[in-house]
Each structure stands twice: as structure tokens, then as C-alpha cells.
Amino acid sequence: MFLLASNGDPGDMSSLHHFAPAANRMNPYEQAILSVGDIIKDYDVSNMFPVFGFGARIPPYGSVSHNFYVSLTDSASCYGIQGVLEAYR
């Protein structure tokens, strides 16, 4: 379970990070990723985007990190805007 002090628990419907795939709607962060991604995608022929997060509790230990790869792998790169969305989710 992720607890985000500034934006609340993603499981809470009032959180900005709340996921509602069954309702077929995106949260504000997903909307922002798609909006910005639609603009920047044509400026990188490799279609690889470095994505960093900040201020979150990182699994498996829940330690707070202020700079981490959103993919939670050993690379910051995500393939395409869909890859950025998948890493965020």
C-alpha cells in the first residue's frame, strides 16, 4: 500500500492518484502525462523517455525516496508515452 502525504492513498477515491479503470476515466496525473506526452513524443526519434519520481515510499521496504526511476527498475527509460503511463500506474 502506498501512502502519499500530499495527494493521499491511491485507493482513496478523493486522491489525485486514484485509479478508476473500471469507470474508464483517468486521474489528473494520467491526463497530464498524456497531454504533455502528446506534445513531446515527436521530438524524440528513439521514443524512449526518462521518467523520475520524487517523494514516495518505494517497495519493497517502503523507504522514502526523493529521486527514483518510476519504472522501479535499473533504468529510467520508458518506451513511448504508453510506457510512461504503465510505469506510473
Secondary structure, DSSP 8 states (H G I E B T S, - for coil): ----TTT--TTSTTSTT--BGGGTB--HHHHHHHHHHHHHGGG-TT-EEE-EE-SEEETTTTEEESSEETTSSS--EEEHHHHHHHHH-
